[in-house]
């Protein structure tokens, strides 16, 4: 997989086609990436010990790596 964390990518397919975003996380075994602000879905959560109220939350769902194209790579400096 050529896509790495913190790369800027262009979405090539799906409901967010043409948008750009930064890769938050890569899921190598599934060939998927999670892009910041892209592929937002609603998740219903029951009340539990961590979240007393529960509710409906917007989260970023993974998108297949074949549907993204790297625009700019961000190299982190290690001092």
N, C-alpha and C positions, 0 to 999 in steps of 0.2 A: 504494500500500500504506500503510495507516494505522498499521501496527505498526512500532515503532522499537526500536533496541537499548536495553536496560535497562528496557523496559516490563514490568510484571507482567501476565501473561495467564492466562486460564482456558481449559483444553482442553475443547472441545465434542464431539469425536468420537474414536473409536479406543480402544485398550486402556488409555490413561491418562485417560479421560473424567472430568471433575470435579476433576482436580488443577490446581494452580496452579504457575507458575514464572516465572523471569526470562528474557527473550530475550537470548541470547548473541550471535547473529549473524543477519542477514537476507540472504536470497538473492533479490534483487529480480527477476532475469530468470526465475527458476524459480517465483516466487510462493510461496516457502517460508521458514520460520524455524527456527532451532535454539533449543530451550528447555532451560534448565539442569535436568537430572534427569528429563527427559521423553523418551519414545520411545527407551529404551535398547535397543541391539542388540549382538550379539556380533560382533566383527571378528577374523578369523583372519589373523595376520601371520607371514610367513616370516622367519626370521633374516636380518638384513642388517647393514650396517656401523653403523647407528645403534642397532639393537636386536639384540644378539648372540644372545639366547635365542629371540626370537619368542614366539608364544603366542596366547592368546585374550584380547582386550581388550573391555571394555564402553565403548561410545561413544554419544553422543547423535546420533540420525539426524534429518534435517530433517522437519518436519511442514508440511502445506499451510496457508497463511495463512487459508483459509476455515474451518479447524477450530480456530481460536483466537479469543478475544475479549479485548480490552484491558480490564483492571480498573483499573490505576493507571499513570500515566505518571511516569517519574522524569526530571526535568529536571536536567541537569548544569550546575552553576554554572561559568561561565568567569570567572576573576579576572584 
